[in-house]
C-alpha cells in the first residue's frame, strides 16, 4: 500500500480576516483548495511492487548525491525542499535537498506517475519555478536551456514578525509597465533598469536560493528571532517564478547589496538597520568571501 496526502501551510483564514487586500472572492478560492486536498490509500499487487522496485533500483537515484542538512524550521525558505527516506528490512537512509535535485529526479517522477497514475512529484507544477530542475540558474540570470529569460517584475517586502504584521510589498519594480512603486514611486527609466539588472548580477542575487549563500544562516541564529521577516520574488518570461523569504535571516551578500542601494538612493530600502552588530560582522565576513572569488 501507499499513502498520499496533500497538506497546506500557513493560515489562510487569518490572512483573510486581517488583510484589507482580500475581498470575499478569496473565500471561494480557499474553500476550493481545501475541497481538493484529500488523502488516499493506493493498493497494488506484488507484481506491480516488484516492477516498481526493479525500475527504481535501475535509476540509482542517489548515487553520488550529496544530501543537505534537513531542519524542520528553515530560517531561509526556498521554493522547493524535499526529504526522502528509503526503508529496508534492517535500516533506513535519509536524503534531503533544497532547490537542488538528484540527477534523475524527473525520471523518478515519471516512474511514480506511471505507478500511481497522477503527478506525485508535481513535475508539471515545477516547470513554473526557477530551480535547477527545469532551469539553469546562473549569476547573471535564469535560463531555459541556452535562452536567458527576461525579467518581468520584482517584488520585495520587509515586515515585523512580532507583533504580527501582514506581509506587504515595500517595493515593486515592473519591467513590463516601466514603473517602480512603494518606497520609491516613479517611472522606470532605461538607466534604472540597467542599474537594477547590474546589481542583481553583481551581488549574485539569482543564486541566493542555493545553500552556499546561507553560510551566515547556518553559522549563527539571529539575535532577535521575533524580529523582521522579508520576501523577495522575481517573475520571468513564461511566468517563471523565483522566490525566497526569510525569518529574520538573510543570504550572505544581502547586506552588501543593501549598502550599495543606500549609496544610490539615500534610503535603507532593504532595512539593514534592523540587523544586529554581531550578525552584521558575520554577513560582512561571509559576503566578502563570496564576492572576492
C-alpha positions in Angstrom: 0.0 0.0 0.0 1.0 3.6 -0.5 -0.4 6.6 1.4 -0.6 10.0 -0.1 -1.7 13.3 1.5 -1.5 16.9 0.5 -1.3 19.4 3.4 -1.5 23.2 3.3 1.0 25.6 5.0 0.1 28.7 6.9 -3.3 30.1 7.9 -5.4 31.4 5.0 -8.2 32.2 7.3 -6.1 34.5 9.4 -4.8 36.3 6.3 -8.4 36.7 5.1 -9.6 38.2 8.4 -6.7 40.6 8.9 -5.8 41.8 5.4 -7.7 44.6 3.8 -6.2 43.4 0.5 -8.6 40.4 0.4 -12.2 40.6 -0.6 -14.8 37.8 -0.4 -13.7 36.3 -3.7 -10.7 34.7 -1.9 -13.0 32.6 0.3 -14.2 30.6 -2.7 -10.6 30.0 -3.7 -9.6 28.7 -0.3 -12.7 26.5 0.0 -12.0 25.0 -3.4 -8.4 24.3 -2.5 -9.4 22.5 0.7 -12.0 20.5 -1.0 -9.4 19.1 -3.4 -6.9 18.3 -0.6 -7.6 14.6 0.0 -5.8 11.7 1.5 -5.8 8.4 -0.3 -4.6 4.8 0.2 -3.3 3.2 -3.1 -3.3 -0.6 -3.3 -1.1 -2.5 -5.7 -0.1 -6.1 -6.4 3.1 -7.8 -5.5 3.9 -7.9 -9.3 3.5 -4.2 -9.5 5.6 -3.7 -6.4 8.4 -5.8 -7.9 8.2 -3.9 -11.2 8.4 -0.6 -9.4 11.4 -1.7 -7.2 13.2 -3.0 -10.3 12.9 0.3 -12.2 13.7 2.3 -9.1 16.9 0.4 -8.4 18.0 0.8 -12.0 17.7 4.6 -11.6 20.4 4.7 -8.9 18.7 7.9 -7.9 21.0 8.9 -5.1 24.3 7.6 -6.4 27.0 10.3 -5.9 24.3 12.6 -4.4 25.3 14.8 -1.5 22.5 15.2 1.0 22.0 18.5 2.7 21.1 19.1 6.3 17.3 18.9 7.0 15.7 21.0 9.6 12.1 21.4 10.5 12.4 25.1 10.7 14.3 26.8 8.0 15.4 30.4 8.6 15.6 30.9 4.8 12.7 29.3 3.0 13.1 28.3 -0.6 10.7 27.4 -3.4 11.4 23.7 -3.1 12.7 21.4 -0.4 12.3 17.6 -0.1 13.1 14.9 2.4 13.2 11.3 1.1 13.5 8.3 3.4 14.1 4.8 2.0 13.4 1.9 4.3 14.8 -1.6 4.0 14.4 -4.7 6.3 17.0 -3.6 8.8 17.7 0.1 8.2 16.7 3.4 6.6 18.6 6.0 4.6 17.5 9.7 4.5 18.2 12.2 1.8 17.4 16.0 2.0 17.7 18.7 -0.6 16.7 22.3 -1.1 16.3 23.8 -4.6 18.7 21.1 -5.7 17.8 17.7 -7.2 19.2 14.3 -7.8 20.1 13.9 -11.5 17.3 11.5 -12.3 14.5 13.2 -10.3 12.4 13.8 -13.4 12.7 10.1 -14.3 11.7 9.2 -10.8 8.7 11.4 -11.0 7.7 9.8 -14.3 8.0 6.3 -12.7 5.8 7.4 -9.8 3.2 8.8 -12.3 3.1 5.5 -14.2 2.7 3.6 -11.0 0.0 5.8 -9.3 -1.5 7.5 -12.4 -1.0 11.1 -11.1 1.8 13.6 -10.9 3.1 12.7 -7.4 6.2 14.9 -7.6 4.2 17.8 -9.2 6.7 17.9 -12.1 4.3 19.9 -14.3 4.0 22.5 -11.5 7.8 22.6 -11.1 8.2 23.9 -14.6 6.9 27.3 -13.4 9.7 27.6 -10.7 13.1 29.0 -11.1 15.0 26.0 -9.8 17.7 23.7 -11.4 15.1 21.0 -12.2 13.9 22.7 -15.4 16.1 25.9 -15.5 19.7 26.9 -15.4 20.3 29.4 -12.6 23.4 31.5 -13.2 25.0 34.5 -11.7 23.6 36.7 -14.5 20.0 35.3 -14.6 17.7 32.4 -15.1 18.0 30.4 -18.3 15.7 28.0 -20.2 18.4 25.9 -21.9 20.6 28.5 -23.7 17.9 31.2 -23.7 18.1 33.8 -20.9 14.6 34.6 -19.6 13.7 38.3 -19.4 12.8 39.7 -16.0 9.2 40.9 -15.9 8.8 42.1 -12.3 10.5 42.2 -8.8 8.6 42.4 -5.5 10.3 42.9 -2.1 8.6 43.0 1.3 10.0 43.6 4.8 7.8 43.5 7.9 7.7 42.9 11.6 7.2 39.3 12.7 6.1 40.3 16.2 3.7 41.9 16.9 2.1 40.2 13.9 2.2 42.2 10.7 0.7 41.3 7.3 3.4 40.6 4.6 3.1 43.5 2.2 5.4 44.8 -0.6 7.9 47.6 0.2 8.8 48.0 -3.4 7.5 46.6 -6.7 9.5 47.0 -9.9 7.5 46.3 -13.1 9.7 46.0 -16.1 6.7 45.5 -18.4 4.9 48.6 -17.3 8.1 50.6 -16.7 7.1 51.6 -13.2 8.6 51.5 -9.6 6.1 51.7 -6.8 6.4 51.5 -3.0 9.1 53.3 -1.0 10.1 54.9 -4.4 7.3 55.9 -6.8 8.5 56.7 -10.3 8.7 55.7 -13.9 11.3 53.0 -14.6 13.9 54.6 -17.0 16.3 52.6 -19.2 19.2 53.7 -16.9 17.2 52.4 -13.8 16.6 49.1 -15.5 20.2 48.6 -16.4 21.3 49.5 -12.9 18.9 47.1 -11.3 20.0 44.2 -13.5 23.6 45.1 -12.9 23.1 45.0 -9.1 21.3 41.6 -9.3 24.3 40.1 -11.1 27.0 41.9 -9.0 25.6 40.6 -5.7 24.7 37.1 -7.1 21.0 37.6 -6.2 19.7 34.9 -8.6 22.0 32.4 -6.7 20.6 33.2 -3.3 18.3 30.2 -3.5 21.4 27.9 -3.1 22.8 26.7 0.2 26.3 28.1 -0.4 24.8 31.6 0.1 23.4 30.7 3.5 26.7 30.4 5.4 25.8 33.0 8.0 22.3 31.5 8.5 24.0 28.1 9.2 26.6 29.6 11.4 24.5 31.6 13.9 21.0 32.3 14.9 19.9 35.9 14.7 19.8 37.8 17.9 16.1 38.5 17.8 14.1 35.5 16.5 10.9 37.6 16.7 12.3 40.5 14.6 11.7 41.1 11.0 10.7 38.8 8.1 11.0 39.5 4.4 10.5 38.1 1.0 11.8 38.6 -2.5 10.1 37.4 -5.6 11.1 37.7 -9.3 8.9 36.8 -12.3 10.4 36.0 -15.6 9.1 35.3 -19.1 6.6 32.5 -19.2 5.6 33.4 -15.6 8.5 31.5 -14.2 8.8 32.4 -10.5 12.0 32.9 -8.4 11.1 33.1 -4.7 12.9 33.3 -1.4 11.8 34.5 2.1 13.5 34.6 5.5 12.7 34.7 9.2 15.0 37.5 10.5 17.7 36.0 8.4 19.3 36.9 5.0 21.6 35.5 2.3 25.3 36.2 2.7 25.5 39.1 0.2 22.2 40.8 1.2 24.0 43.4 3.3 26.5 44.2 0.6 23.6 44.8 -1.9 21.7 46.9 0.7 24.7 49.2 1.3 25.0 50.0 -2.4 21.3 50.7 -2.7 21.7 53.1 0.3 24.5 54.9 -1.6 22.4 55.1 -4.8 19.1 56.1 -3.2 19.9 57.5 0.2 17.3 55.1 1.6 17.7 51.9 3.5 15.3 50.1 1.2 16.4 46.6 2.4 16.2 47.7 6.0 19.6 46.5 7.2 19.2 48.9 10.2 17.2 46.0 11.8 20.3 43.7 11.8 22.3 43.5 14.9 26.1 44.4 15.1 27.1 40.8 15.8 25.1 39.5 12.9 26.5 42.2 10.7 30.0 41.1 11.3 29.2 37.6 10.1 27.4 39.0 7.0 30.5 41.1 6.2 32.7 38.0 6.6 30.7 35.5 4.5 29.6 38.1 1.9 33.2 39.4 1.4 34.4 35.8 1.0 31.8 35.1 -1.8 32.4 38.4 -3.6 36.2 38.1 -3.5 36.2 34.9 -5.6 
